[in-house]
Structures are given as C-alpha cells and as structure tokens.
Amino acid sequence: MQQGSANLNLMINAARKAGRSLAKDFREVENLQVSLKGAGDFVSKADLRAEKILKEELMEGRPNYGWFAEESGPAIEGKDPTRRWIVDPLDGTTNYLHGMPHWAISIALEHKGEIVAGVVFDVAKDEIFYAEKGFGAFMNSTRLRVSGRRKMSETVYATGMPFAGRGNLPAALQDLARLMPQCAGVRRWGAASLDLAYVAAGRYDGFWERDLQPWDIAAGIILVREAGGLLEPLQEGGDIMESGSLICANEPMFAPLCKVIRNN
C-alpha cells in the first residue's frame, strides 16, 4: 500500500479495525432476516460499535482534534479548533440491513474548513480508497484516475433517490428524465461515499445528489479531486458541506452533466 502521512495511516488503521467489527456483524445479519423483530436493532448496535472503535482510535491518536460523526450528536470542538475528524461509521446502512455487500466506512480530516485527507473503506470487497491533498488518490496500492470518456452516450452516472418522504423527489425524477435518454445508464447503489470513490476510480463518469450529510461526502470529495475530477456545489455559488448537494465528473463530461442536471 502507498505510504501516506501519519494522519492517513492512522485513518486507514482505524478503518480496518472498525471494518473487522462490521464484517463480523454483517455475517450475522442474514440470519436475522427471518426473525420477526428483523435486523434493524442489531444493525443500529453494529453501527454504534463501529463508531466507538473509530472514535477511540482517532481521538487517542490525535486527542486535540475535533470530532463530527453521524451517531455522536453535535460536533465536538477540539483543543485544536482548526482540525476535526468527519466520520460515517456505516454509509449504506440500508444495504447492510438487507444483507447487500455494498457499504463503507468513511473518514475525513478537515483542516481550516478544507478536507485534506480521506479514507473510504469498502469492507465487503476489501477495497480501501484513500487520498491526501496534493498526493493523489489510491485504491489499495493502485493510483486512481477519473475516467477518460468523452461521449455522453458512453457514460454511466450515479445518484441517490429520496426515500420515505425525504428530499425532493420531483427534482430527482426530472434529473433522470433529462439525463437517462442521453447516457449509457444511471446507478443508485445507496452509499454516497462509494459513489464518489467510484468516480475517482473511473468506474462511474460522474455523480450528483442533493441533501446529503457532511459525513456522507467529506472523504469522497478529496478522492474525486485528487483523482483529477471536477466537483462543485450542485447550485452554483453554494457550499457543499452546508447544503449537502454536489455534482462531479471527469473533466470532459463535467460541463455536459452540469448542463443537464442544473437545468431545474
């Protein structure tokens, strides 16, 4: 594996340790599907266990840093107010709950409002995506580059769709109605951190989504940028981390994708 900074190595080691806990619990999920109670309560506890491991590892390694994570409530400011961990211990919870092997641990390090390092660990496939500002993006030991596709008809994109009454479903359906006739396909796999990692790896040609949480996207943002992708707020002039809405693609397809999706 590519050697990174002490911070990046700390993040990777923490992700691997929490990943072992989640993998062990994931093997039990299938057995719970047939029970009357179902697996929901079990998965919630698995999520909390993973976050506890991550918090212990990261905060022990960097006790002065702040902490911002999905299960922890309000952000905690550290003694060093310029740095904080942004963590999702289990992105793709619904997939995990249903026994589908597409979920990840996402860890980002923010410094003075900018993401400077990120790790996304796809535990089930043993693929660990990581990047540091100025040093490129990698998957395991392989350098990542966004795709080189230049024709809309050959491209595949990813997005997320609102569910259970959340989000702006009409806008999402309008996006699909405009984009799907022009491209080779749109995927909705239910884990934004992996969608962004897949853009960085050239598997997807682009990704857009609205109303995500900071911990869903923080690590993926630096993966895409360090792999040569373009990434902006979905609404021009907006703030990605505040709005949770973003759009990204390889350089040739960024403007065409924006033209379609921003035409709302």
N, C-alpha and C positions, 0 to 999 in steps of 0.2 A: 504493500500500500504506500501511496505517495506520502512522504513525511511532511507534516504541517507544523504549525506553531504549537506551543504548549497548550494554548487555549483550544485549538482544534483537536488535538489529541485527547484532551480532557473530555470534549464533547463526544467524540467517537467512542471512547471507552464507556462513558455514561450511557450512551445509546445502546451499546452492545449489552451492558449489564441489564438495563431495563427490558431490552428485547428478549433476553432469556426468560424473564418473568412472564412477559406477554405470550411468548411462544408456548410455554408450559400451560398457561391458562387456555390458550387457543385450542390446544389439543382436547381440552375438556368441553369446549363449547358445543361441539357436535353431539356429545352425549346428553346435553341438557335440552336440545331442541324438542325432544319428545315429551318432556315433563310438562305438567300443567302450568307451573309457575313460569317456565321458559327461562331463557338465559340472561334476561336483562339485568337483573340484580347482580348476577355473577360477573357480568362484563363491567358493570359500574365499579365493582370492587377491584377487578383486574386493572382498570384504568387508574384508579387511585393508588394501587400498589406500585404501578409503573411510575407515576408522578413522584411518589415518595422516594423511590430509588434515584430518580433523576435529580430531585432537589437535594438529596443527601450528597450525591456525588459532585454535583456542580457547585453547590454552596460550600461544601467542605474544601473543594479545590480553589474557589475564589470567594471567600467569605465576605468581601467588601462589595460584591456586585449586587445589583437589584435582581428582582425576580417577578416575572409576569407569565402566568400559565393558566390554562383553561379551568382547572379544578380548584384553584387556590384563592379565588375571590379577588379583591382589589390588588393592584400591583404593589409590590414592596420595594421601596427605595433603599438602596444600599448605602454604605458609608461613602462609596464612590458613586456619586449621582450620575456620572456620565456613562456608566456601563450597566447593562442588565441582560439577563437571560430571558428569552421569549420562547416558551416551551408548550408543545402539544404532546402529551404522553401517548395519545392514541388518536391519530387522524384516520377517519374511516371507521368509526365505531359501529355504524350500521352494517358494514361489510363484516366486521369482526363478529358481531352478534349473530349474523346469519351463516357463519362458517365459511365466508368467502375470503380467500387469501390475498386481499388487496387492501392493506392498511399500513400505517407507518408511524414512527416516532419522528417528531420534528423539533429541532433545537436551533435557535439562532442567537447570536451575540450582537447586541446593539451598542454602538458607541457614539455618543453625541447625536442621537437621533438617526443614525445610519447603520444599516445591517452590514457588519464587517466579516462575519463568518456564519456558515450554516451547515447543518447536517440533517439529512432525511434518510432514515433507515427503514427500508422495506424488509421487515424481519422474515416474512414467509419465503421470500425469494433470495434472501441473503445478499441484497444489493444495498450498499451504503453510499449515498450520494453526498458529496461534501465540497465546499468551496470557501475560499478566503479572498477578501478584496485584493485584487492585483496579482493573484497567484493561480487563477484558473479554477475550473470545476472538474471534478473527477467522480467516477463510479467505480468503487473498489480501487483498482490501480490504473484504470483507463481514463485518459483525458477526454473530457466531454466537449462536443461542439454541437451547436444547434444544426438543424437540417439545412441542406442546400437547395431545397425545392423552390422553384420559381414560378410554377404554373398553378393557379388556384384549383384547376381541375384535378391535380395530383395530390393536393394537400389533405391532411387529416387534422382536425382540431379537437380540443377537449373543452368542456364547460361543466358547470353544475346546474341542476334544475331545482327550483324551490319545491319544498315538500311540506305536507302537513299544515298548509295555510301560511307558511312563512314566505317572505320575499315577494318579488314582483314577477309572478308567473306570466302575465300577458307580455311583458317586455322580453322575457326569456323565450317565449314561443315565437314572438316576432323575430328575434335574432335567428332562430333556427329556420324560420320560413324564408328569410333572406339568404342565409348562408348555405343551407343544405343543397339547393339546386346547383350551386356553383362549385362545390368541393367534393372530395372523394369520401368524406364521412365526418361525422361528429360523434365523439365518445363522451359518455357520462359515467365515470367509474367511482365517484363518491369519495375521493380523497384528494383535496386540492394540493397538498404538499407533493404528492406523487404526480399529479398533473403537471406541475411546474418542473419537477425533476425530469419528467419525460420530455418536456420541451427542451430542456438543457441537453438531454441525451440524443435529441434528433428523432425521437420516436413519434412525437407529435410535432406539427409545424407551428402550432400556436395554441393559446388558451385564453379564455376570458371568463370572468364570473363577477357577480355582484354580491355585496353584503356578506363578505367573509370576515372572520375574526383575525386579528394580528397574528395569533399563534398558528393559524392555518397556512399563512403565506410568507411569514418572515424569512424562513430558511430558503424557501423556493425562490424568492426574489433574487438573492445573490447567486444561486445556482444558475438561473437563466442569464443574468447579466455577465457572469464570469465565463459562461459558455458561448458568449457572443450574441445573445439575443437582445432584442429591444423590448422594454417593458415600461408601461406608463399607467397612470390612473385611467380608469375607464372614461370618466368625464375629464376632458382636458382642463388642466389647471387645478384638479382636485388633489387630495392627499390620500395615497394608497392605504396607509396604515390607519387613518381615521375612517375612511369610507369603506374599506374592505373590498373595493371594486377595482379590478385591474384588467389589462389586456396586454398580451405579449405574443411575439412571434419571431421567426428568423427575420433577418433584415429585408430580404426581397419581398416577403409576404406581409410585413407589418402594416404598411400603408393600405394595401388592398383589404386586409382584415379589418382595420380600423374604419375604413370607408363603409363597410357593410354593417359592422356592429354599432358604430356610433351614430348611425342614421336613424336614431329613435326619436 
